[in-house]
Structures are given as C-alpha cells and as structure tokens.
Amino acid sequence: MQFASGMLRAMSPVAGVIIAVAGAAGISPMAVVRRTWIPMLVGMVTTLIANAVFFG
C-alpha cells in the first residue's frame, strides 16, 4: 500500500512536488501530470505483479 501511494502521488496535480516542478518549469501542474501518468500506472502494475509473485 505504501508503494502504491508513493507512486500514485506523482499523478496528483495538488501534490507539493508537482506544484514545485511545474513552477520551476513555468508550466501548469496538469501538464506535468499528463506527462507522468502513463509511467506511474506502468510502475503501479509492475509493483502489483511483483508483489503477487514474491508474496502471493
């Protein structure tokens, strides 16, 4: 559950790190989220599969 929350937090446009990165880059937080949602979902699925293989 901790891995899931850590990975999916990067998809939230109100997360502090997303706001900071968007501000430093001069773009909107939604633009950052649009660029990161596919890798975050792939990482989440990979984590779930690895969890099932190793602990399932």
DSSP file (Angstrom, degrees, kcal/mol; ACC not computed):
  #  RESIDUE AA STRUCTURE BP1 BP2  ACC     N-H-->O    O-->H-N    N-H-->O    O-->H-N    TCO  KAPPA ALPHA  PHI   PSI    X-CA   Y-CA   Z-CA
    1    1 A M     >        0   0    0      0, 0.0     4,-2.4     0, 0.0     5,-0.2   0.000 360.0 360.0 360.0 -35.3    0.0    0.0    0.0
    2    2 A Q  H  >  +     0   0    0      2,-0.2     4,-2.2     1,-0.2     5,-0.2   0.904 360.0  49.2 -67.6 -40.1    2.9    2.3    0.7
    3    3 A F  H  > S+     0   0    0      2,-0.2     4,-2.5     1,-0.2     5,-0.2   0.919 111.2  51.1 -62.5 -42.2    4.4    1.7   -2.7
    4    4 A A  H  > S+     0   0    0      1,-0.2     4,-2.7     2,-0.2     5,-0.2   0.928 111.2  46.1 -61.8 -46.3    1.0    2.4   -4.3
    5    5 A S  H  X S+     0   0    0     -4,-2.4     4,-1.2     1,-0.2    -1,-0.2   0.876 112.6  51.4 -67.3 -35.1    0.5    5.7   -2.5
    6    6 A G  H  X S+     0   0    0     -4,-2.2     4,-0.5    -5,-0.2    -1,-0.2   0.906 114.9  41.5 -66.5 -41.5    4.0    6.8   -3.3
    7    7 A M  H >< S+     0   0    0     -4,-2.5     3,-0.9     1,-0.2    -2,-0.2   0.922 116.2  47.0 -72.6 -43.8    3.7    6.1   -7.0
    8    8 A L  H >< S+     0   0    0     -4,-2.7     3,-1.4     1,-0.2     4,-0.2   0.685  96.8  72.8 -76.2 -15.7    0.2    7.4   -7.4
    9    9 A R  H >< S+     0   0    0     -4,-1.2     3,-1.6     1,-0.3    -1,-0.2   0.838  88.5  63.1 -63.7 -31.1    1.0   10.6   -5.5
   10   10 A A  T << S+     0   0    0     -3,-0.9    -1,-0.3    -4,-0.5    -2,-0.2   0.613  97.1  58.7 -69.9 -10.2    3.0   11.7   -8.5
   11   11 A M  T <  S+     0   0    0     -3,-1.4    -1,-0.3    -4,-0.2    -2,-0.2   0.474  83.5  98.4 -94.4  -2.7   -0.2   11.7  -10.5
   12   12 A S    X   -     0   0    0     -3,-1.6     3,-1.4    -4,-0.2     6,-0.2  -0.744  63.0-152.7 -90.0 124.9   -1.9   14.2   -8.3
   13   13 A P  T 3  S+     0   0    0      0, 0.0    -1,-0.1     0, 0.0    17,-0.1   0.608  95.8  55.2 -71.8  -8.7   -1.9   17.8   -9.6
   14   14 A V  T 3  S+     0   0    0      4,-0.1     2,-0.1    15,-0.1    -2,-0.0   0.349  78.2 118.6-103.9   6.0   -2.1   19.1   -6.0
   15   15 A A  S <> S-     0   0    0     -3,-1.4     4,-2.2    -6,-0.2     5,-0.2  -0.468  71.5-124.5 -69.6 143.2    1.0   17.2   -4.7
   16   16 A G  H  > S+     0   0    0      1,-0.2     4,-2.4     2,-0.2     5,-0.2   0.880 108.2  50.8 -58.5 -42.2    3.7   19.6   -3.4
   17   17 A V  H  > S+     0   0    0      1,-0.2     4,-2.6     2,-0.2    -1,-0.2   0.870 109.3  51.3 -67.3 -35.5    6.4   18.2   -5.7
   18   18 A I  H  > S+     0   0    0     -6,-0.2     4,-2.5    -3,-0.2    -1,-0.2   0.918 111.4  47.5 -66.3 -42.6    4.2   18.5   -8.8
   19   19 A I  H  X S+     0   0    0     -4,-2.2     4,-2.3     2,-0.2    -2,-0.2   0.908 113.6  48.3 -64.2 -41.7    3.5   22.2   -7.9
   20   20 A A  H  X S+     0   0    0     -4,-2.4     4,-2.3    -5,-0.2    -2,-0.2   0.921 113.8  45.4 -66.3 -44.3    7.1   22.9   -7.3
   21   21 A V  H  X S+     0   0    0     -4,-2.6     4,-2.2     2,-0.2    -2,-0.2   0.914 113.8  49.5 -65.9 -42.3    8.3   21.3  -10.5
   22   22 A A  H  X>S+     0   0    0     -4,-2.5     5,-2.1    -5,-0.2     4,-1.3   0.903 111.6  49.1 -63.9 -40.5    5.6   23.0  -12.5
   23   23 A G  H  <5S+     0   0    0     -4,-2.3    -1,-0.2    -5,-0.2    -2,-0.2   0.901 111.8  48.1 -65.1 -40.5    6.5   26.3  -11.0
   24   24 A A  H  <5S+     0   0    0     -4,-2.3    -2,-0.2     1,-0.2    -1,-0.2   0.854 116.4  43.7 -67.9 -34.1   10.2   25.8  -11.7
   25   25 A A  H  <5S-     0   0    0     -4,-2.2    -1,-0.2    -5,-0.2    -2,-0.2   0.640 108.7-124.5 -85.5 -14.6    9.5   24.8  -15.3
   26   26 A G  T  <5S+     0   0    0     -4,-1.3     2,-0.2     1,-0.3    -3,-0.2   0.812  71.7 112.1  76.4  29.9    6.9   27.6  -15.9
   27   27 A I  S   <S-     0   0    0     -5,-2.1    -1,-0.3    -6,-0.2    -2,-0.1  -0.762  73.6 -86.8-125.6 173.5    4.1   25.2  -16.9
   28   28 A S    >>  -     0   0    0     -2,-0.2     4,-1.2     1,-0.1     3,-0.7  -0.499  32.5-121.0 -80.3 151.7    0.8   24.2  -15.4
   29   29 A P  H 3> S+     0   0    0      0, 0.0     4,-2.3     0, 0.0     5,-0.2   0.834 113.0  60.6 -59.6 -32.1    0.7   21.3  -12.9
   30   30 A M  H 3> S+     0   0    0      1,-0.2     4,-2.5     2,-0.2     5,-0.1   0.839  99.3  56.0 -65.8 -31.4   -1.7   19.4  -15.2
   31   31 A A  H <> S+     0   0    0     -3,-0.7     4,-1.1     2,-0.2    -1,-0.2   0.885 108.6  47.4 -66.3 -37.4    0.9   19.5  -18.0
   32   32 A V  H  X S+     0   0    0     -4,-1.2     4,-1.1     2,-0.2     3,-0.3   0.919 112.2  49.3 -67.7 -43.4    3.3   17.7  -15.6
   33   33 A V  H >X S+     0   0    0     -4,-2.3     4,-1.5     1,-0.2     3,-0.6   0.895 106.4  56.0 -63.6 -40.3    0.6   15.2  -14.6
   34   34 A R  H 3< S+     0   0    0     -4,-2.5     4,-0.3     1,-0.2    -1,-0.2   0.823 109.4  47.7 -61.5 -30.0   -0.2   14.5  -18.2
   35   35 A R  H 3< S+     0   0    0     -4,-1.1    -1,-0.2    -3,-0.3    -2,-0.2   0.701 117.9  39.9 -82.4 -19.7    3.4   13.6  -18.9
   36   36 A T  H <X S+     0   0    0     -4,-1.1     4,-1.9    -3,-0.6    -2,-0.2   0.531  89.0  85.0-108.3  -6.4    3.8   11.3  -15.8
   37   37 A W  H  X S+     0   0    0     -4,-1.5     4,-2.0     1,-0.2     5,-0.2   0.874  89.8  50.5 -71.6 -34.9    0.5    9.3  -15.6
   38   38 A I  H  > S+     0   0    0     -4,-0.3     4,-2.3     2,-0.2     5,-0.2   0.959 112.9  44.5 -67.8 -50.1    1.5    6.6  -18.1
   39   39 A P  H  > S+     0   0    0      0, 0.0     4,-2.3     0, 0.0    -1,-0.2   0.873 113.6  52.3 -61.3 -34.0    4.8    5.7  -16.4
   40   40 A M  H  X S+     0   0    0     -4,-1.9     4,-2.1     2,-0.2    -2,-0.2   0.901 110.0  47.2 -68.8 -39.2    3.2    5.9  -13.0
   41   41 A L  H  X S+     0   0    0     -4,-2.0     4,-2.4     2,-0.2     5,-0.2   0.894 112.1  50.4 -68.3 -38.5    0.5    3.4  -14.0
   42   42 A V  H  X S+     0   0    0     -4,-2.3     4,-2.4     1,-0.2    -2,-0.2   0.916 111.6  48.6 -63.5 -42.8    3.0    1.1  -15.5
   43   43 A G  H  X S+     0   0    0     -4,-2.3     4,-2.3    -5,-0.2    -2,-0.2   0.879 110.5  51.3 -63.3 -38.0    5.1    1.2  -12.3
   44   44 A M  H  X S+     0   0    0     -4,-2.1     4,-2.3     2,-0.2    -2,-0.2   0.924 111.2  46.4 -65.8 -45.1    1.9    0.5  -10.3
   45   45 A V  H  X S+     0   0    0     -4,-2.4     4,-2.4     2,-0.2    -2,-0.2   0.907 112.5  51.3 -64.3 -41.8    1.0   -2.5  -12.3
   46   46 A T  H  X S+     0   0    0     -4,-2.4     4,-2.6     1,-0.2    -2,-0.2   0.901 110.0  49.7 -61.3 -41.5    4.6   -3.7  -12.1
   47   47 A T  H  X S+     0   0    0     -4,-2.3     4,-2.3     2,-0.2    -2,-0.2   0.906 110.8  49.1 -64.3 -42.4    4.6   -3.3   -8.4
   48   48 A L  H  X S+     0   0    0     -4,-2.3     4,-2.1     2,-0.2    -2,-0.2   0.905 112.8  47.4 -64.5 -41.2    1.4   -5.3   -8.0
   49   49 A I  H  X S+     0   0    0     -4,-2.4     4,-2.3     2,-0.2    -2,-0.2   0.929 112.5  48.8 -65.8 -45.1    2.7   -8.1  -10.2
   50   50 A A  H  X S+     0   0    0     -4,-2.6     4,-2.7     1,-0.2     5,-0.3   0.889 110.5  51.9 -62.1 -38.6    5.9   -8.3   -8.3
   51   51 A N  H  X S+     0   0    0     -4,-2.3     4,-2.4     1,-0.2     5,-0.4   0.911 110.6  47.7 -62.9 -42.9    4.0   -8.3   -5.0
   52   52 A A  H  X S+     0   0    0     -4,-2.1     4,-1.1     3,-0.2    -2,-0.2   0.880 115.0  46.1 -66.4 -37.5    1.9  -11.2   -6.3
   53   53 A V  H  < S+     0   0    0     -4,-2.3    -2,-0.2     2,-0.2    -1,-0.2   0.938 121.6  34.2 -70.9 -47.1    4.9  -13.2   -7.5
   54   54 A F  H  < S+     0   0    0     -4,-2.7    -2,-0.2    -5,-0.2    -3,-0.2   0.833 137.8  15.7 -81.5 -32.2    7.1  -12.7   -4.4
   55   55 A F  H  <        0   0    0     -4,-2.4    -3,-0.2    -5,-0.3    -2,-0.2   0.443 360.0 360.0-120.5  -2.5    4.5  -12.7   -1.7
   56   56 A G     <        0   0    0     -4,-1.1    -3,-0.1    -5,-0.4    -4,-0.1   0.458 360.0 360.0 -84.2 360.0    1.4  -14.1   -3.3
